[in-house]
Amino acid sequence: MFQYSIKNITFALRKNVFKRNKNMAKEQKKKEDGFEQLEGALTSGEQFVEKNQKMIVNVIIGIIVVVAAYFGYNRFISAPKATEAANQIFGAQNYFERDSFNLALNGDGNVLGFLEIIDKYGSTPSGNLANLYAGISYLRLGEYENAIKYLKAFSSDDLLLSNMAIANIGDAYMQLGDFNQAASHYRKAASSKTNDFSTPLFLLKEGIALEKAGDYAGALKSYEQIDREYPNSSEARDIEKYIERAEMNMRK
């Protein structure tokens, strides 16, 4: 039995060594195949570069030209144009501050109006700001469709300015009798960049617009939000009468 066990162990060891040698041979073959594939890939890459050298050089040159054009445009065209627009807008702003909205929009022959600034410098920060001024000017002149058009064209990362534009769009819709659209814009303005000054004002306007649209429950929510969240605001002083009116209309 002992001798039989030794024979079996020896056989097993030899079998294990044979298997291990076989596995090592396979691993070696895999490595050799991998090196061959890598060498083949490198060779293929070299051949591709050799065959398409002209195309690759043209692509690199094209990228350099695009990058240079971008920085050149910003430095020699975009920046000077922005500076020029900032200088030109002052005259129209002065007319706007004096409530001379027609002159602010159209200029006086010497001073450019907001419309011409938008046309000439629309891609600049001042050209963008001119959209806000133009929209408010049209709103004051009673041209509500034009007011909406230019106010919607304005965009800003400054949320206070952005909300002002949105609320003025609401004012234009109110004047056009589209109370649901007005309420929607007031809500949007009230929900972004909340503060104690403008947010309760926008909420009050939303409530009034919703009342005119016949949505007294929605109006009540706006009024109660003012009472609950902005009790020290000027809009909160008389908010009880708005709440009572909305509740009375709900009972009808």
Disulfide bonds with the S-S distance in Angstrom:
none
